[in-house]
Amino acid sequence: MLLRELDTGVVGAPMAGGPTTPELVAAVGDAGGLGFLAGGYLTAPALAAAIAEVWDATSRPFGVNLFVPEQANAYAAPPGAPAPLTGAHRAAAVAAYRERLVADAETVGAQPGEARPGDDDDWERKVDLVVREKVPVVSFTFGLPSSAVLGELRRSGIETVATVTDLDEARAALEAGVDALCLQGHDGGGHRGTLDPVKEPTNLDLVELVVSVRAETDVPLVAAGGIGTRERADQVRAAGADAVQVGTALLLTPEAGTGLAYRRALGDAAYAGTAVTRAYSGRWARGLETDFLRRHDGEAPAAYPEVHHLTVPLRRASAKAERPDLLALWAGTAWRSARAVPAATVVGELSRR
Ligand SMILES: Cc1cc2nc3c(=O)[nH]c(=O)nc-3n(C[C@H](O)[C@H](O)[C@H](O)COP(=O)(O)O)c2cc1C
């Protein structure tokens, strides 16, 4: 099992939307970590091109992360879980939120995007692709694939990893037959990988989460969220994780594709902290607390991917204008320790060696 054999005990998180590049994945791998390409938001041909670049750049193994769309999610929420927004209610809530974004969009000369309900992120073609390419490790976020998909990957010699955020989700993923778990704590940057899209984020400490899952299983555990120092990485590994997965710590590395306005914001003392919000995508995610986040936080419906598509043009125009105002500045609570040093330095500093 690759995840158990990593001497460094460091995994480079997949970061969809630009920060993860093939160069970053190769650099993390060459430094003795395991890099992950972010398959989310990409079409299958774009992901195929990125996979080919990584194969060309390094002989080290790597992983690919895929978003599981609602229609392919085999996770069944426990009885009593909050009901998802559906049908006409959902469409009306998305349309109302779209109206609320118009004034912000105008500040960057854009309009909110179209909602694209039911967009499946090119799921089936990307599953076929990772099987065909025999990508060494495939991790999943936002849901559990069916046992048929997991079986197909296993027969191709691919290690499967499910991202989960609490013990119940961990149990469901193990029952579904994944090979390993990525435990994501509440301090982490970017989207919470809750299997149930409407579940409120928990405040469980990452160490507690690792201890509780380790007590029930021997499978490889990767732990993610708010890890910015060797001390924290060692604590999480000592609690039972085979490796730590870091995202924010890699955002300022030269190999990352993080845009200029995003990089500047991460070093800007004016940002006081991070917050968890649905304002950018309709799913909970942690980022720097922007004015946009504060104004729209309570307004966004639990409707992913529709809300994501509404805000895409605002975020693109903001990035193009090199303005941070409308960007989703995803960052974990340890964002102040992120530095503009090579990815190999980050892996070395967090390594257990
Ligand atoms: C910019 C950004 C994008 C992310 N995109 C993804 C993604 O595509 N898939 C995924 O599984 N996790 C994604 N994550 C979450 C990471 O996998 C990981 O859980 C998180 O970065 C860990 O917390 P940290 O940022 O404090 O290190 C993203 C995180 C960030 C910061």
The ligand as a Gaussian input file, in Angstrom:
#p B3LYP/6-31G(d) Opt

LIG

0 1
 C       -7.369000      25.750000      -2.673000
 C       -7.810000      24.413000      -2.193000
 C       -8.456000      23.550000      -3.066000
 C       -8.844000      22.276000      -2.637000
 N       -9.411000      21.408000      -3.541000
 C       -9.645000      20.128000      -3.170000
 C      -10.031000      19.147000      -4.125000
 O      -10.139000      19.423000      -5.316000
 N      -10.275000      17.890000      -3.693000
 C      -10.117000      17.534000      -2.373000
 O      -10.312000      16.370000      -2.044000
 N       -9.745000      18.434000      -1.453000
 C       -9.488000      19.713000      -1.821000
 N       -9.054000      20.616000      -0.885000
 C       -8.941000      20.176000       0.529000
 C       -7.635000      19.419000       0.752000
 O       -7.710000      18.117000       0.233000
 C       -7.300000      19.275000       2.251000
 O       -8.357000      18.636000       2.930000
 C       -7.034000      20.608000       2.911000
 O       -6.250000      21.423000       2.095000
 C       -6.302000      20.361000       4.214000
 O       -6.262000      21.511000       4.981000
 P       -5.105000      22.617000       4.866000
 O       -5.462000      23.414000       3.666000
 O       -5.261000      23.373000       6.129000
 O       -3.792000      21.907000       4.716000
 C       -8.642000      21.889000      -1.280000
 C       -8.015000      22.771000      -0.402000
 C       -7.585000      24.011000      -0.848000
 C       -6.860000      24.910000       0.130000

